[in-house]
Amino acid sequence: MSEALKPIMHQGFKVMNLQRVEAFASPRNEPSVKLLKNLGFVNEGLMRKHFFVNDVYEDSAVFSLLDTEYDAQINQSR
């Protein structure tokens, strides 16, 4: 999955010149949380009762990656 996200991140940061990319994941979805952390996303916190599914309010973990962090990753991998 990380290989699929890399071109999307490149598009956002290098083509669209975004300063920030955000991602939301259920804190219980350990594979998604691990993927975001492996891609360099920083956990910014928890949005309590962020969405409603199956008659239950669920929390969302908030992650972000800044353009400067993305650039540092690219330069480090060279």
C-alpha positions as CSV (number, residue, x, y, z in Angstrom):
1,M,0.0,0.0,0.0
2,S,2.8,2.4,0.7
3,E,4.0,2.1,-2.9
4,A,0.6,3.3,-4.0
5,L,0.6,6.3,-1.8
6,K,4.1,7.6,-2.8
7,P,3.0,8.9,-6.3
8,I,0.0,10.5,-4.7
9,M,2.2,12.3,-2.1
10,H,4.5,13.4,-4.9
11,Q,1.5,14.8,-6.9
12,G,0.3,16.7,-3.8
13,F,3.6,18.2,-2.8
14,K,5.5,18.6,-6.0
15,V,2.8,19.2,-8.6
16,M,0.0,20.8,-6.6
17,N,2.5,22.6,-4.2
18,L,0.6,21.6,-1.1
19,Q,2.1,22.7,2.2
20,R,0.4,19.9,4.2
21,V,-1.3,16.6,3.6
22,E,-3.7,15.2,6.3
23,A,-5.0,11.7,6.9
24,F,-7.6,10.4,9.3
25,A,-7.7,6.8,10.5
26,S,-9.5,4.9,13.2
27,P,-7.1,4.4,16.1
28,R,-8.2,0.8,16.2
29,N,-7.1,0.3,12.6
30,E,-3.5,-0.6,13.5
31,P,-2.3,-1.4,9.9
32,S,-3.4,2.1,8.7
33,V,-1.8,3.8,11.6
34,K,1.4,1.9,11.1
35,L,1.4,2.8,7.4
36,L,1.0,6.5,8.0
37,K,3.8,6.5,10.6
38,N,6.1,4.6,8.2
39,L,5.4,7.2,5.6
40,G,6.5,9.9,8.0
41,F,3.1,11.3,9.0
42,V,3.0,12.8,12.5
43,N,0.1,12.0,14.9
44,E,-1.5,15.3,15.7
45,G,-4.2,14.0,18.0
46,L,-7.6,12.4,18.3
47,M,-10.9,13.7,17.1
48,R,-13.4,12.3,19.5
49,K,-16.8,11.1,18.0
50,H,-15.6,12.2,14.6
51,F,-17.9,10.0,12.5
52,F,-21.0,7.9,12.9
53,V,-21.0,4.3,11.6
54,N,-23.2,1.3,12.5
55,D,-25.1,3.4,15.1
56,V,-21.9,4.3,17.0
57,Y,-19.8,7.4,17.1
58,E,-16.2,6.6,16.3
59,D,-13.0,8.5,17.0
60,S,-10.4,9.4,14.3
61,A,-6.7,9.8,14.8
62,V,-5.4,12.8,12.9
63,F,-2.1,12.6,11.0
64,S,-0.2,15.1,8.9
65,L,2.9,15.4,6.7
66,L,4.3,18.8,5.9
67,D,6.1,19.7,2.6
68,T,9.4,20.3,4.5
69,E,9.1,16.8,6.1
70,Y,8.4,15.3,2.7
71,D,11.4,17.0,1.2
72,A,13.7,15.8,4.0
73,Q,12.5,12.2,3.3
74,I,13.2,12.5,-0.4
75,N,16.7,14.0,0.2
76,Q,17.5,11.3,2.8
77,S,16.6,8.5,0.4
78,R,19.0,9.8,-2.3
